[in-house]
């Protein structure tokens, strides 16, 4: 068994490293492959063992260090490998229940962990650019400015166009929360894909959860309120708080989707309605704000409990684990 886990870990690590390294090619397809890099690690953790996933993370990080250098090693370990391993480990965490069955780690808490890990990745990236607000802004401005100049075709060292300068300022403010949202989505989607792959292969040991019954711990609302309040503070605290706020709002967007799946149960047009909403969100993006608000209303008012179809999920918070 240990030998099998070892082979799985080596194979998953090699696959994850190749997906992560594909971004170096600069093609559009490589961006999609890059965001799928956590998938092999999560599959190894959910389908076999978190020990195999840990080995896969180590193999991938070592391979990237040897071939592409320390920057890729650090970026992979912090941004992909460790978060993927931890989420896979939590997904298969269980404890004995009162009636002799196993209580599995609730999916709602996995979503919150996905948002938390996304925020931590942003915090590490911020610390890598600077330990105070001035050095952070200077480092991010230099990086963004270089990309904008390259994209605009402006010669390096030429006076910057005022419009380009305003764009740089906007990106400096938008990148931390945007990165937190993107990392949250990446974590959640890859975890769902990994679980589906393992379930399809017949190796999933936990029962498939009722995802429309997704619920968050009560402390999530408190954390969001604190993050919103701190986002108005100047300096790195405000920037980190903004990233956490964005990640948690994205988590509430996932909860909003769960509410929609519950409230539309029994409707004849349910597939078309849900498919249309998913398509609109994917194409335009901004309708996700409405789903975030829907998720927050669910947490405050229990919409599924009040308006859900009979036999649907209760919408109450999961048992603590």
Long-range contacts (C-beta under 8 A, 24 or more apart in sequence): 4-48, 5-48, 5-49, 5-51, 5-52, 5-55, 6-52, 6-55, 8-44, 8-47, 8-48, 8-52, 8-56, 9-44, 9-51, 9-52, 9-53, 9-54, 9-55, 9-56, 9-59, 10-55, 10-56, 10-59, 11-40, 11-56, 12-40, 12-41, 12-43, 12-44, 12-52, 12-53, 12-56, 12-59, 13-40, 13-41, 13-55, 13-56, 13-57, 13-58, 13-59, 13-60, 13-63, 14-59, 14-60, 14-63, 15-40, 16-40, 16-41, 16-56, 16-57, 16-60, 16-80, 16-81, 16-84, 17-59, 17-60, 17-61, 17-63, 17-64, 17-76, 20-60, 20-64, 20-72, 20-76, 20-80, 21-64, 21-67, 21-68, 21-72, 24-68, 35-186, 35-190, 36-190, 37-76, 37-80, 37-84, 38-80, 38-81, 38-83, 38-84, 38-87, 38-186, 38-187, 38-190, 39-84, 39-190, 39-193, 39-194, 39-197, 41-80, 41-81, 41-84, 41-85, 41-88, 42-84, 42-87, 42-88, 42-91, 42-190, 42-191, 42-193, 42-194, 42-195, 43-88, 43-194, 43-197, 43-198, 44-88, 45-84, 45-85, 45-87, 45-88, 45-89, 45-91, 45-92, 45-194, 46-88, 46-91, 46-92, 46-194, 46-195, 46-198, 46-204, 47-194, 47-197, 47-198, 47-201, 47-203, 47-204, 48-203, 50-85, 50-88, 50-89, 50-92, 53-84, 53-85, 53-88, 53-89, 54-85, 56-81, 56-85, 57-81, 57-82, 57-84, 57-85, 78-121, 78-124, 79-121, 79-124, 79-125, 79-183, 83-117, 83-118, 83-120, 83-121, 83-187, 84-187, 84-190, 86-113, 86-117, 87-113, 87-114, 87-117, 87-187, 87-191, 88-191, 88-194, 91-191, 91-195, 91-206, 92-205, 92-206, 93-321, 94-206, 95-321, 102-206, 103-319, 103-321, 104-206, 104-207, 104-209, 104-321, 105-321, 106-209, 106-215, 106-318, 106-319, 106-321, 107-209, 107-211, 107-214, 108-214, 108-215, 108-216, 108-217, 108-255, 108-317, 108-318, 109-216, 109-217, 109-318, 109-321, 110-191, 111-188, 111-214, 111-216, 111-251, 111-254, 111-255, 112-216, 112-217, 112-220, 112-248, 112-251, 114-184, 114-187, 114-188, 114-191, 114-251, 115-180, 115-184, 115-187, 115-244, 115-247, 115-248, 115-250, 115-251, 116-247, 117-183, 117-187, 118-179, 118-180, 118-181, 118-182, 118-183, 118-184, 118-186, 118-187, 118-243, 118-247, 119-180, 119-240, 119-243, 119-244, 119-247, 121-179, 121-180, 121-183, 122-176, 122-179, 122-180, 122-183, 122-240, 122-243, 123-240, 123-243, 125-179, 126-176, 126-236, 126-239, 126-240, 132-235, 132-236, 133-234, 133-235, 133-236, 133-239, 136-236, 136-239, 137-172, 140-172, 140-175, 141-168, 141-172, 144-168, 144-171, 144-172, 144-175, 176-239, 176-240, 176-242, 176-243, 176-246, 177-242, 177-243, 177-245, 177-246, 178-246, 179-243, 180-243, 180-244, 180-246, 180-247, 180-250, 181-246, 181-247, 181-249, 181-250, 183-247, 184-247, 184-250, 184-251, 185-250, 188-254, 210-313, 211-258, 211-261, 212-258, 212-259, 212-261, 212-262, 212-265, 212-304, 212-312, 212-313, 213-258, 213-262, 213-304, 213-312, 213-313, 213-314, 213-315, 214-254, 214-255, 214-258, 215-255, 215-315, 215-316, 215-317, 215-318, 216-251, 216-252, 216-255, 216-299, 216-317, 217-317, 217-318, 217-320, 218-317, 220-248, 220-251, 220-299, 221-296, 221-299, 221-300, 223-248, 224-248, 224-249, 224-252, 224-296, 249-292, 250-288, 250-292, 251-295, 252-291, 252-292, 252-295, 252-296, 252-299, 253-288, 253-291, 253-292, 253-295, 254-295, 255-294, 255-295, 255-298, 255-299, 256-290, 256-291, 256-292, 256-293, 256-294, 256-295, 256-298, 257-291, 258-295, 258-298, 259-294, 259-295, 259-298, 259-303, 259-304, 260-291, 260-294, 262-304, 262-308, 262-309, 262-312, 262-313, 262-315, 263-303, 263-304, 263-307, 263-308, 263-309, 265-308, 265-309, 265-312, 266-309
